[in-house]
Amino acid sequence: MLDLAFSTEDLAHTRFAFSPAWEIVASVRVLNLPGEHALHLPWVKRATAALDAAGLDITLLRDLVPVRHLPGFLAGTPSTPLPELADELADLRDVPARVVRRELDAMAGPRTPALNRFHRDPEAGLERLATLMERYWELVLAPEWPRIRALLEADVLHRSRLLAQGGAAELFNDLTPMVRWQGGTLTVAHRHLHAAVPLDGRGLVLVPSAFVWPRVFSKTDPRWQPVLRYPPRGIATLWETGSAAAPGALAAVVGRGRAMLLAELAAPASTAELARRSGLTAGAVSQHLGALKAAGLVSGHRAGRHVLYARTRLAEALVAGTGEVDC
């Protein structure tokens, strides 16, 4: 159990961020332990086939991602909300050799040949690691990134709304059952960690992560701003290929295509993501969304380079079929 003690200043410095480098690390953990990540098996099959076809040896990455205690330098705290992988890997290449050796020494169990080589020459090892992560990304994550990023952006939009509506308590208590907020303390249900850590004005970086499911990961090392990585809302739909069923009665009123899009918007999504899920063209989705927005059934919110669409309260009532609307 980890207890994070917040001050007013900590709440002021709490923010959201994504991390492509972390998704690499977390996805390697999924490949190492596929039996614990049944949700990601469709991706595991594609990724394994792509790595085999390319003949890419990821032994170094696998060895750096044990069951417990990941090296802190492997995926640093994101310094911006939407870091580029190239920037994160540039930071990785600049990690001091003494930090690499200290983190490798802290890993449990005997050191593998790949890690021994890394320990002997950290500078060369960091270059090999960064190059390997770039190639790994290109093969197994870049093709999936638009889908993953849409899910992460939708989660941040949802959490931002909760924060605006109900403050820190509503934000934190909605993250995951493994996290609870009470009396200025955030309790994280870790299985192998028991500690109380004051944030000391550093705040907390909340990082939604597709591949962290079904767990949460935290980093409280004083050398970095503390981080909590958690599964995003709607993670169960990440690898689905079908579309949601359009409510029959609603389809009779607004049309099947628009009813289907409203059903898909259980979580905010972009035009491209809705097109992928529904099988409609991007142009048709855009046209339908325009009509739904004009009718007060959806709203658009910019998230980085994309616009995410969400159901309004009126649409929520219509989809649920309650007919109860408080306007």
N, C-alpha and C positions, 0 to 999 in steps of 0.2 A: 504494500500500500504506500503510495506517495502522496503527501500532503503539501500543496503549494500555497503558501501564505501570501495573500495579496494586500497591498496598500492602495490608497487612491491613486498614487503615482503609477503603480503597476497596471491598474485598469486603464489609465490614460495611454500607456505604452503597449497595450495589447493590440495585436494586428493579425491579419490574414496574409498568407502567401502560398504560392505553389512552389514545387521544387522538382524539375525534371531529373536532376541527379538523384534525388531521394527515390523517385519512382524506379530508377534503374536498380538501386540497392534493394528496395522492397520486392521488386519483381524477381530478382535473383533468389531471394529468400523463398519466394513461391516455387521457383524451379527446384530448389533444394528440398522443399517439404511439400510437394503437391498434394499429399494426402490430407494436409491440414487446411487446404485452400480449395475446396471443391468448387466454389463459385467461379474460380478462375481457370478451371480445366479446359474450356474452349480455347483460351489464350495459351495455356501451357502446351497444348497440342500444336498450335500454329507456331509458337516460338521455338519449340524443340525441333520441328521440321525445318524451320528457317536456319537455325544455328547449325544443324547437321548438314544441310545443303551447302552452306557457306564454308563449312569446315572450321568454324571459329572456336578456338579453345578458350573457355571462360574459367579455367581452373583458378586463376588468381582471384577473380571476382567471387567465385563460390567459396574459396577459403577465407575471404575477408568478411563473409556474411554467415557467421555461426548462428546457432539457435539463440544465444544470448550474448549481450555485450558487444554491440557493433563498434568498431573503431570510430571515434568522434570525428576524425578528419574526413571520413568517407563521404559524408553528405553534410556539409556545414549548414548553419542557419541561413535561410534565404535573406539577403540584404534588401531585396525589393519585392513587391507583391508578385511580379510576374518575371522572374529571372529567366534568361536564356541559358540553355545547357552550355553553350560555349563559355559564358561568363562564369558559371559554376565550376567548370572544368579548369578554367584559368586560375581560379582560387585554389583548386585542388593541387595544381602543379606548383603553387607557391607555398604549400605547407612546409614548415621547417623540418629538417631531418630529425631533430631531437623529438619533435612532437610525434612523428611517425613511429620512431623506435619506442617511445613511451607507450603509445596506444597499442602497438603490437605486443609489447611485453605484458600488457594488462589482459590480453586475450587468454581465455582458459584453454587448457589442454596442450598437447604437444604441438610445436610449430611445424607446419608442413614445409616441404622443399620450396614451394613457391613463396611462402612467407619468409623463410630463411633468406632467400635471395633478396627479397624486398627489404628486409632488415639490414642486410649488409650494405646495400646501396640505395637509400631512400630516394635520392634525386632521380636516378634512372628508373626506380620502381614506380614513382609517381607519374613519370612520362608514359611508361608502359600501361599503367592503370588508366590514365586519362584517354589514351588512344584506344584501349580496349573498350572503355565505356562509350566512346563515340561510335565505334563500329557496332557494338551491341545495340545501342539506341537506333541506329539506322536500320538494322535488321528486324528487330522485334517490337520496338516501341513507337518509332516514328509513324508507321502505318496506322497505329491505333490512337495516336496522340489527339487528333481532333475529337474523337469520341470521348476519351478520358478527360481532356481539358473542358469539354462542354459540361460534363458531370461535375467537375470541380468548381467551375464558375457558377453553376446553378446552386451548388451547396453554399458558396460564399454569399450569393445574393440572398438565399433563404436565411442564413445566420445573421446577416446584416439587418434584415427586417426584424428578426427576433430581438436583436440588441436595441433597435430603435423603439420597439414596442414595449419590451419588458425589462430592459437593462441586462446586467451581467448574469443574474440568476436565470432568466429565461434562456439566454444564449447558452450558458454552460450546461444546464440541466437537459438541454435538447441534443447535445452532441452525441452521446452514446451512453448506454446503461452503465458502462465502466467508469464514467466520470460523473461526479456529483459536486455541487456548489452549496456550501452552507457556512454562514457566518464569516464571509471573507476568505474562506479556504476552499481550494479546489482539490478534491480527493480523487486520485487516479488509481484504479484497482489493478495494480501490477501484481503478478504472481510471485515474483522473486525479488522484490524490492520493498524495503520498509524504511522510509525516511521522511523527515519533515524539512522542507526547504523554503526559506523566505526568499522571495524574488528580489527584494532589495532595490526596488525601483526600476528593474530591468524590463518588467512586463513579460508577456508571453506571446510567442508566435504560434498561431493556430494554423496547421498545415493539413488540409484535407488530402487524403492519399488513397488512390484506388487499391493499391496492392498491400496496404497495411491490414486490410480486413482479414480475419475478424477481430484483430487486436488493436491496441493503441500503443504507440511508442512515445517516449519522452526523453528529452536530453536537458540536464540541468547543470552540466559542467560550467563552472564560472568563466571559462574562456569564451563562451558563446552565449548569446541571448537564449534563454530557455525556450524550448520548442515542445509542442504537443502535436503529434501526428495521429489523425483519427480517420475512420472510414466515412466517406461522404454520404449524404442522404441520397437514396435511390441506387445504391451500389448494386443491389440485386438485379437491376435491369441493364447493367453495363454491357453484357455480351449478348443480350437478347437480339434476335434478328426479326421477329414478328412485330406486328403493331397491336396496340390496344384495341379492344372491341369498341365500336362506337355505340353509345347508348341508343337503343332503338327509337324511343319516344323523342329524344333530342334530335336524332338524325332526321326524323320526319319534319321537324320544324326548321332546322338550320341547314340541313343537307348532310349527307354521309361524310364527306370530306372534312367539313368544319367540325362536325361532332367527333370524328376520330382525332383531330388535332386537339380538341379540348380534353379528350380522354388521355392523350399522350402527355399533356401538360400537368400531370400530377406533380412533376418537378419542373422548374424553369428549363427551357431548352432554346437553342438557336434554330434559325431557319434550316441550316444544313443538317442539323441533327434530326429535326422533325421530318425532313425529306427522307433521310436514311431510314428512319424507323417506320414511316408510314408507306413508303413506296411511291409517294407523290413526287412530282418534279419540284425543284426549288422554286420555280416560278409560280406553280400552283399553290404551294405552301404560302409564299409571300402574299399572293392575292387573297387567299382565305384569311390569313392573319390580319390583313388590312381591313377586311370586312368585320372580323370579330372585334378588332380594336375599336372600329367606329361604333360598334354596337355596345361597347362597354364590357365586353366579355374577356378581353385579354389586355395586358399592359406590357410595354417594352422597356427594358432597362439595359443600358450599355454596361458591358463588363469587358474591359480591355478593348480589343479590336472587334468584338462581337456584340450583337444585341440579343439578350435573352428575353424570351416571352414567358409570361406567367398568367395563370387564370386569375381573374378578379373574384371578389367575394360573390358577386352575382353568378358568375360562371361556376364557382364551387357548388353553390346551391342547386344550379340546374343539373350539373353532372351527377350530384348525389341524389337528385330526384326528390328533394324535400319540399321544394317550393317555398321554403321559409327564408325570406331575405329581409335584413334590417338595413334599410337605406336611410 
